[in-house]
Amino acid sequence: MSCDESKTTTSRSSSPLEGRARTLALALIFDWTIGEPPAMLHPVVWIGKLIDVLDRAAPRAAPRRELLYGAGAAVVAVTTAVVPTLAIARAARNPDRRIRMLAHWLEIWLLKSAFSWRTLTRAGEHVRQPLCVGDIDAARAGLRWLVSRDAAMLDATLIAAAAIESLAENASDSVVAPLFFYALFGLPGVWAYRTINTLDAMLGYRGRYEHLGKVSARLDDALNLAPARLTALLITVAAAGCGGARRQAWRVMLRDYARTASPNAGWPMAAIAGALGVCLEKLGHYRINSAGRPPTAADIQRGACIVNRAIGLAFGLALAWLVVKERGKHQLHA
């Protein structure tokens, strides 16, 4: 190889976006230009159907058996989701260029399917716009895009509070956490997380699922420890750019993060409550930043602005991390 060819090869190998960094950038572009895959092609929907099958076959009214079955169901679901990602990683190293390209596009599709930035942003608008014109019934219907709680008896203030806190919590669950696990562990990591998170969403409730969903709920709590706190920190950093109060976000976050039953949800919720100066309340469960004013439709828009900036920072951090890793790998093999 000539000196010129060697320089060209080195230049190509040190391109800013390669490997997982390029995959993440393309997945982000797809998210904002195309949006969610149709249900029949959405891997999260497939996982949900598998979990539903496992749920229907589960034992009932037998706590120990339910607990063991729930643990086994988690293993089955995670294995089912992760094995194809391992196969794709292997195909990405195949000598055949066509197979490598197919693996690359499959990885982009699977990564994009694991997070929902554009959908989250638009979900807030389904609540804000009806509230702006006083259409409470439409706002309650729009809230179903964000939360599973019964909104039938919620007034405008409680609807706005539910929308704001859900934007913050879902920023962690639906975007920052997948980015976190992709940056650290690649596609297998992000889909192990997404599967556990879906298991928790479907089975991790008290009452009927107290024992069946316990393992999934505890795993989800453990996996979200770092992403939830990172999301809260990013919200405090992003607050000032949207007219929020950064210092107050920090203060309320440290004071009120433990007011929710979840060990994780309170962190981003308290941060955004402080940033906006509002009280976020779920009747009979918690009040975050109780000295704050009642939230309005305008606060949903400001909250969405803060969340979007925080998510943008998360993408920037993930891309920077992956670029540094790629460059380190190239230097190691140089």
N, C-alpha and C positions, 0 to 999 in steps of 0.2 A: 504494500500500500504506500502511495506517495505521501509526502508531507501535506500537500493540499487536501488529499482525500482524508487523511487523519484529522485535519482541522475541521473538515466538514462533518465527519462522524461525531467528533467531540461536541461540535456546535449543536447537532441534532439531539444528542443524548442529554445536553444540558438545557433543553427547551424549558421555559418556565412552567408549562402545564403538560405533564406526562403522567401516564399510569392513572392512579386513583384520583389525582388532582384534576386531570382532564375529564375523567368520568364524572366527578362531582360537578364541575362547571357545566358540562352538557346536560346533566340531570336537572340542574337549576334552570337552564334555558328551557328545557322541555316543560318543567313545572309551570313557568310563567307564560309560555306560548301555547301549550296544548292542554295543560291541566291534568285532571285525573283520568286514568284509563277507564274505559267502560267496565261496568261491574263484572261482566263475563270474562274480562281479561285482567282483573285486578287481583294480585296475589293476596292482599289483606282479606278480600271477600272469600277467596278460596280457603284461607286459614280459618275464617269465621265459620265456614260450612263444615270444615273438619271438626272444629271445637263443638259445633252444634250436634254433630253425630256422636262425638264422645260424651257429651252431656246427656243425650237421650239414653245412652247405654249405661249411665252411671247408677250405682246403688243408691237407694233412698232410705232415710231414717236409720242409718247405721253409721254413726260418726267415724269410727275407726276405719271401716271399709271405704267410706267416702274420702277420708283424708289420704289413704293409700292410693285409691283410684285417681284422685286429683293430682297426686305427684306423678303417677304413671302417665296420666293424660298430658301433663306438661312435658314430660320427656318425649312422648310420641309426637306431639305437635311441634316442638322445637326441632327434633331430629328431621321430621318431614320437611320443615322449612329450610333447614341449614344444608342438608345433603345436596340439593340442586345447586346451591351457591358454591359448594366445594367442587362440584363437577364443572361449573363455569370457570372457576379459577384454574382448574387443570387444563380445560380447553384453551384458555388464554395463553398457555405455553406450548400449544400444539405447533409442530413445524409447518402445518398447512395454513397459509395466510387466510384463506376463506373461513376456516374454523376459528381462527383467532379473531377475525372481524365479527363473526356471529357472536362469539363469547363477549366481545366488547360491548356490542349493542344490547345484548341481554343484560349485562351488568348495569348499563345506563337505565334500562327500563325497570329493573328490579330496585335500583337505588331510588329512582324518582318515585316509585310506588310506595316507598317506605316513609316519605315525608310529604307534607301538604301545606306549603307556605301560602300559595295563592288561594286555595280553598279556605284556609283559616281567615285570611284577610277579608274575603268576600262574605264569610259567615257573619262577621260583625255588622256588615251593612244590612243584612236581612233583619236585624233588630233595630239599628239606628234609624234607618229611613222611615219605618212606620212610626217610631216614637216621635220623630220630628213633626209629624202631621197629626199626632194624637190618636193614631190607630192602635189601641192597646191589643186588640185581638190579633192583628197581623204581627205585632211585635212578639206576642207570646208564641205564635206559630213559628216565627223566625228564630226564636230562641232554641227551638228543637235542633237547629243545625249545630248548636254549640254544646248543649247540656241535655242530660236525660231526665232531669228533675221535672216534676209536675209544675207547669207554669200557670195553671188555670186560675189560681187565686193571687198571683203576683201583680202588684201595682207597677206604675212606670218606674219608680225608684228601684224597686227590687229587680225588675227586668233589666234595667241598666246595670245594676250591680252584678247580676249573674252573667251578663254578656262580658263585662270588663274582666271579671275574675277568670272566666273561662278562656278568654283570649290569652291571658297571662299563663294559665296552667297548661293550655294546649300548645302554647309556644314551646314549652319544655317537652311535653310528651310527643308532640307530632312533628317537631322540627329539630330542636336543639339536641335532644337525646339521640335520635337517629344519626345526626351529624357527628356527635361525640363518639358513638360506637363504630361508625364507619371510619372515622379518622384513626381510631386505635386498632380496630380489628378487621376492617374491610367488610365486604358483603356478608360473610357468615356472621360477624358480630352484629351488624345492623338488623339482620333478619332473626337472629336469636332474640334480640331486644324486642323487635316489633311483634313477634309471636307471644312473648311473655306479656307484653302490654295488652295485646288483644285478649289473651286468656283472662287477664285481670278485669278488663272491661266487660267481659261476658260472664265470668264466674266469680269474680272477686267481691261478692256482696255478702252482707250479713243476712241472717234468716235462712232461706232455703239453701243458699250456697255457703253457709258458714264454714263447713268442713271441706266440702268439695273444692272450693276455690281458695282455701287458706294458703296452700303452697304457692299458687300463682300470685296471690296478693303479696305475700312476703317477698317473693323473688322480684316482683315489680317494684316494691318499695326499695329493695337493695339496689337494683339497677338504676333507679332514678335519683339516688342520693346525690351524686355529683352533678348530673345534668340540671336538676331543679335549682340547685344553689348557683350553678353557673348562669342559668337563665335569669335568676334574680339579680345577680351582679351586672349582667348585661343590660337589664332593664334600668338599673340605677345609672349606669353610664349613658344610656340612650335618652334618659328622661329630659335633660336640658334641651336637646335638639327639637323637642316637641312642646316646649313651654312648660315642662314639668319641673319639679323641685328635686334635684339630685340628692341634696343632704337629707331632706325629709324622707325620700325613698329609702335611703340607707338606714335612717333612724327607725322608721316604722318596720322595715324588714327585720331588723335585729330584735325589735320589741314584740312583734305580733306573729312571727312565723309559726309559732307553735299553737296558735288558736284553732287550727283545723285538726280534724281527726287524723288526716294523712300526715306522715312525717315529712312529706315533700311538697305538697300542693301549696302550703302556706307561704313558702319562700317567695315564689314569683308573684303570688296574689298580694302579699303584704308590701312587696316592693312597688307594685303598680298603684296600690291604694295610697301609699305615701307620695309617690311621684305626682299623682293627680290631686292629692289633698281630699280624697273622698272616703266615705265609710262604705265598706263592702260587707253586706250582711246576708246570711242565709238563715231564715227564720228557724229558731229552735236548735241551731247548730253553732254558729259563730258570728262575731262582729269583729272585723279587722279595721283598725284605725277609727275607733268609735268616736273620736273627737272631730273627724272629718265631716264635710258637708254631704248631703244626699247626692248621688251621681245622677247625671242627666244624659240625654242623647249625645250632647256635645262631648261629654267625657268618653263615650264609646269611641268617637272619632279620634280624640287625643290618645286614648289608650291603644287604639290600633296603630297609630303613628309610632308610639313608643315601642310596641311589640315588633313592628316591622323593622325599626332601626336596630333593635336588639338582635333579631334574627339575622339581619344583614351583617352585623358584627360577628355573629356565630359562624356564618358562612365564610367570612374573611379569615377568621382564626383557623377554621378547618382547612381551607385552601392553603394558607401559609404553612400550617403544620405538614400537610401532605407534600408541598413543594420542597420544604426543607428535608423531609425524609427521602424524597426522590434524589435530590442532589447528594445527600449523604451516601445513598446507595451507589450512585454513579462514581463518586470519589473513592468509595471502598473497592469498586471493581476496576478502577482506572489503572 
